Amino acid sequence: MDTTLEQPAPARLITADGRARAVSATLRYASADPLAVHLDFPPDASLDGREVCWTFARSLLEEGLGQPAGVGDVRLWPCGDARTALELHSSSGMALLQFATPALRRFLLRTYAVVAAGREDAGAAVDRGLSALFGTV
């Protein structure tokens, strides 16, 4: 049976002039895709008024809670004990967000209750990803 977890994840979007704007987001994890976490933003949080979903490795979230982690489009690092920074890069630009670290840790622990670390069926996840990419070729 597939299980999906969702958890609200209020964030602060740090603007270019250093001010913070509250944005809502939702963390999502699905046992059918056990290596990934998803971060969903509602339309009012994006530049073009459409929902946005970022997907990245669950292991990246774990690592970024304790030390700077990630290269490329998604980077995380601790900002003291209470906050974690998340930097997202796309062709449209870069966004810097801050999340409450305890909320991210709670979400991560909930994902491990569904699929323990090291128990992910990577083969099935790769098969699903290839099928989505190539369809029925």
CORMOTA-V368728 format. One record per residue. RES is the residue in one letter. SS is DSSP state (helix for helix, strand for strand, loop for the rest). PHI is phi in whole degrees, 0 to 359 (NA if undefined). PSI is psi as a letter, one per 40 degrees, with the letter a starting at -180 (none if undefined). Layout:
# CORMOTA-V368728
res->[RES RES]
ss->[SS SS]
phi->[PHI PHI]
psi->[PSI PSI]
This chain:
# CORMOTA-V368728
res->[M D T T L E Q P A P A R L I T A D G R A R A V S A T L R Y A S A D P L A V H L D F P P D A S L D G R E V C W T F A R S L L E E G L G Q P A G V G D V R L W P C G D A R T A L E L H S S S G M A L L Q F A T P A L R R F L L R T Y A V V A A G R E D A G A A V D R G L S A L F G T V]
ss->[loop loop loop strand strand strand strand strand loop loop strand strand strand strand loop loop loop loop loop strand strand strand strand loop strand strand strand strand strand strand helix helix helix loop loop strand strand strand strand strand strand loop helix helix helix loop loop loop loop loop loop strand strand strand strand strand strand helix helix helix helix helix helix helix loop loop loop loop strand loop loop loop loop strand strand strand strand strand strand loop loop loop strand strand strand strand strand strand strand strand loop loop strand strand strand strand strand strand strand strand helix helix helix helix helix helix helix helix helix helix helix helix helix helix loop loop loop loop loop loop loop helix helix helix helix helix helix helix helix helix helix helix helix helix loop loop loop]
phi->[NA 279 238 237 252 226 214 302 222 302 223 243 274 270 278 300 269 87 276 246 235 290 225 264 207 228 274 221 222 234 297 290 229 290 270 241 240 238 237 258 245 286 306 289 264 250 291 260 74 243 299 230 235 253 237 209 293 301 296 293 299 299 296 292 287 249 199 303 214 99 221 86 285 231 224 228 198 288 240 75 274 261 231 233 269 230 248 244 244 217 294 276 140 231 234 244 235 236 238 290 302 302 293 294 297 300 298 300 297 296 294 290 290 276 224 296 302 87 256 293 270 297 300 294 295 295 302 297 296 294 296 294 287 256 65 256 297]
psi->[h h h h i i h i g i i h h h i d e e i h h h i i i h h i h h d e g e e i i i h h h i d e e i d e f i i h h h h i h d d d d d d e d d i h i i i b d h i i i i g a d d i h i h h h h i e e a i h h i h i h d d d d d d d d d d d d d d h i h e e h g d d d d d d d d d d d d e b f none]
